[in-house]
Amino acid sequence: MDSISFGAFLSPLHPLGEDPALSLWRDLELAEWLDRLGYEELWVGEHHSAGWGTVGSPELFIATAAERTRHIRLGTGVVSLPYHHPFMVASRAVQLDHLTHGRFALGVGAGSIPSDMHFLGIDPADTRRRTAQSLAVIHRLLTSEEPVTERTDWFELRDARLQLRPRSAAGLPLAVSSAVSPFGMRLAGQYGAAPLSFGVPPRPGSSIDDLAAQWRHAEESAAEHGRTIDRADWRVALSVHVSESREQALDEVVDGWMRYRNAYWALLGTPPAHSRAEARKVLEELIDRRSTVIGSVDECVEAVRDVQKATGGFGRLLVTVMDWADREAMKRSFELFARFVAPRFNGALNGVTASYGWVREQALAHHAAEQARARNAGR
């Protein structure tokens, strides 16, 4: 597929040292900026520990952001299903569907932070089972008016049905997250939901091929369950930074990227970078492997095309919000991407390019005719 649309993914992760309340307000300000720039979606994550991620309820953030924006669709990226009763997840989702006038999408997943699970007394080995059980109930609540009675070892419903129904007859948009294992992609295929892939992990040996292999799991699962799944609904989240050149872009992000790697990703097992030079070298390798997209406008266009080709095609690229550059450089990156990278993929330039080409042909033809008449008159 040739056309791609664009959105953003806000984990959100912010380095320690800044007032967390002000970080929340800055994220809301960014949502307004993305809306003005024409980004089509913003997905917001859920975190409860480790200090960097302080949005405990993406639904509350989205409700606030919806009042500040006009067009951008807002999704949970994601609600960690093992942490919540499925009826409450479905009920809150439908309420947001109405409050946002249909701009809400429910993204769900298993959770990824072991300390969050520890706080809640959840064995990490149980998260996938709980996610599958929860999603089965949520899907029934959202798509059927029949009462749901279900009992597991961690939740129970008795004759449960939603008072509010999804705003649209087409239902509430549903997405399932996927990272490394095939679990999320298979679950998305099972329900015909949109896969939401969190790009390529920042670890040695990872590459865009890891991402490309995921789609096959979604297709196979959809076929097994009698459903269809469309690449146009596949969201891929990648970190992106656009500047005047690759050199300048690297200068703007390398210190912040090293801080992410050493202070946050190291908690999840990623080896630290021991110097700025080492960090820059690793970051350049990730760029070359298309695990991240950093550089000039033309370099970023080329990188997105490479990712598009390597994956076999996807419908929407989500630019991951990273606090790895200063505020103005980050906002400028989003602006450069919206102005000069996205139009090369979403068809925005087709009309003006065709008009320019036609007028140029007419002008050249007129100029050639004038020259011919001048030559004839001189004979």
Secondary structure, DSSP 8 states (H G I E B T S, - for coil): ----EEEEEE-----TTS-HHHHHHHHHHHHHHHHHHT--EEEE----STTT---S-HHHHHHHHHHH-SS-EEEES-EEGGGS-HHHHHHHHHHHHHHTTS-EEEEEE----HHHHHHTT--GGGHHHHHHHHHHHHHHHHH--S-EEEE-SS-EEEEE--SS--SSTT---EEEEESSSSHHHHHHHHHT-EEEE----SSTT--HHHHHTHHHHHHHHHHHTT----GGG-EEEEEEEE-SSHHHHHHHHHHHHHHHHHHTGGGGT-----SHHHHHHHHHHHHHTTSSEEE-HHHHHHHHHHHHHHHT--SEEEEE--TTS-HHHHHHHHHHIIIIITHHHHSTTHHHHHHHHHHHHHHHHHHHHHHHHHHHHT-
